[in-house]
Structures are given as C-alpha cells and as structure tokens.
C-alpha cells in the first residue's frame, strides 16, 4: 500500500519593489506546479519602529502607499495565472522576518532573487552574504535563489 504524501505547504517569495518580474513568475510557477498557495512578503527594515508607534497616527502614510502600489503591480503580474496568492508587508530584519513567516505559514520553500555582480554584491558578501545565502544558513525550508537577470532597456520588466 502506498501512503499519500502530505500536501505541500505554501510557496513563500520574498519580494522588493523594482526586482525583475522573473522572481515572482518563478515563484508563481512553482506554486501552480505543486498545487500550493503563493505567499508574497515584502520586508521593510525601515518599518521596524512602526511596530510600536508612540502615536498611532504617526505611522508613515508614504510607506502604506508604497506597499499598495507594489501590491497592485504584483496583482497585474499574477493576473491569469490561476494561483491563489496573498501579499503582506513585514517589518524588521529580512532574514529573521522571512524565516518567522515561513515557519508560521508552514511554507515548503522560500524563493528570493539575487543581485547582479558588482559593487552591491561585493558589499553584500562583506556583510555576511546575500539574503538567500543567509536564509539557507539559518535552517528553515529550502531556499531557491532566482538570478536577478539584466538591468536596463533590455531587462526583464520589474515589479
């Protein structure tokens, strides 16, 4: 007798404004292929203090507007894919917050993008590695790093 495999957990994609659309597209294909939901999370380290506002009316409206616009661009990218998805904004350290969210959601995999080679990548290595490398070292679900691709006029459209 064969036992049925448990249903896979959702696919969690760490997303940022302006990243190549290929990252969201790859995460959506993975979710569709596995019959899973797609969870998209934008982690904004600058919102760390917004978790505990002294004045609730003091929360930055510009940050909320950025997230709404980003969500709309994601919705346009995912339109017609047939993938059930959700988008959330998290505050704090991207590694910590993505791992916490993955654990809370029971994610089966985390998908993130990579940077192109250059000064930004060099500085990233000096600071402990890329987001994908740091996620993989902290032991959560498997991490898929999608190449960032080209930038400029011939680049993959961004989100």
CORKAGI-V292372 format. One record per run of one state. SS is the DSSP state (A for helix, B for strand, O for the rest). FROM is the first residue (numbers start at 1). TO is the last residue. Records with the same first field share a line. If there is no record, write none. Layout:
SS = FROM-TO  FROM-TO
This chain:
O = 1-10  15-19  35-37  53-55  59-60  79-84  92-93  106-108  114-118  127-130  138-141  147-157  159-159
B = 11-14  20-20  38-44  85-91  109-113  142-146  158-158
A = 21-34  45-52  56-58  61-78  94-105  119-126  131-137
